[in-house]
Amino acid sequence: MNTANLQLEGLYLAIASINSALVRKGLLTVEEIDTALRRAEANAVGEDRLTEDLRPANRDAVCFPIRLLQIANNSQAEGEIPQFSELARLVGETKRPYNDQM
């Protein structure tokens, strides 16, 4: 595996842990973090991005970290954040189809 991929895995898990700490301290709610992540995803695949002719696989790549953080955020009630491989699997299972196919 590419070292950069491993570094990104660590970064995603670190952000997920920070989000969890923000919720535990009462600074943000799970819903507020979810809303922020949904906005980020909407920006990532918004109308202006669609005009750039991004292929569905490239859109998935852009949205992967956002979706992973959403799943980690929403699994906080179950206790600890799942391992990266479990989060990645869940992202794949919940991937939404795109309206256009390139």
ChimeraX attribute file (.defattr): number of C-alpha atoms within 10 A of each C-alpha:
attribute: neighborCount
match mode: 1-to-1
recipient: residues
	/A:1	5
	/A:2	6
	/A:3	8
	/A:4	9
	/A:5	10
	/A:6	11
	/A:7	10
	/A:8	12
	/A:9	16
	/A:10	13
	/A:11	13
	/A:12	18
	/A:13	20
	/A:14	12
	/A:15	14
	/A:16	21
	/A:17	18
	/A:18	12
	/A:19	20
	/A:20	25
	/A:21	13
	/A:22	15
	/A:23	18
	/A:24	13
	/A:25	9
	/A:26	10
	/A:27	10
	/A:28	14
	/A:29	16
	/A:30	19
	/A:31	12
	/A:32	12
	/A:33	19
	/A:34	18
	/A:35	13
	/A:36	13
	/A:37	20
	/A:38	15
	/A:39	13
	/A:40	15
	/A:41	18
	/A:42	13
	/A:43	13
	/A:44	16
	/A:45	16
	/A:46	12
	/A:47	10
	/A:48	10
	/A:49	13
	/A:50	14
	/A:51	9
	/A:52	8
	/A:53	11
	/A:54	14
	/A:55	14
	/A:56	16
	/A:57	10
	/A:58	11
	/A:59	17
	/A:60	20
	/A:61	11
	/A:62	15
	/A:63	20
	/A:64	17
	/A:65	20
	/A:66	22
	/A:67	24
	/A:68	23
	/A:69	23
	/A:70	21
	/A:71	20
	/A:72	26
	/A:73	23
	/A:74	16
	/A:75	16
	/A:76	18
	/A:77	11
	/A:78	8
	/A:79	8
	/A:80	11
	/A:81	19
	/A:82	16
	/A:83	11
	/A:84	15
	/A:85	10
	/A:86	13
	/A:87	20
	/A:88	18
	/A:89	11
	/A:90	15
	/A:91	21
	/A:92	14
	/A:93	9
	/A:94	10
	/A:95	12
	/A:96	9
	/A:97	9
	/A:98	11
	/A:99	6
	/A:100	8
	/A:101	7
	/A:102	8
